[in-house]
Amino acid sequence: MKDLSKTYEELINPIYIRSLFKTDLEFEYWCLYQPFEDLQKFLKTFEIAEDYENCIIIRDCINEKKLIEIKNRYQLR
């Protein structure tokens, strides 16, 4: 069971996750397709890792998703 726990911790490590993307743009696109709640948790994880450059990307994606949601609400009226 220790091996599974260690593997899981490695998989959710922000440095590992970020390494899956070659460019900031790829990472940004991936973030834009993640659920809002997951992005918020992801942001906290990157903050703990003190990876502030990627925190900015995630924060911007969160804000963009909020703006899209607001825009969609007003278009439905």
Secondary structure, DSSP 8 states (H G I E B T S, - for coil): -HHHHHHHHHHT-HHHHHHT-SSHHHHHHHHHTS-HHHHHHHHHHHHHTT-HHHHHHHHHHHHHHHHHHHHHHHH--
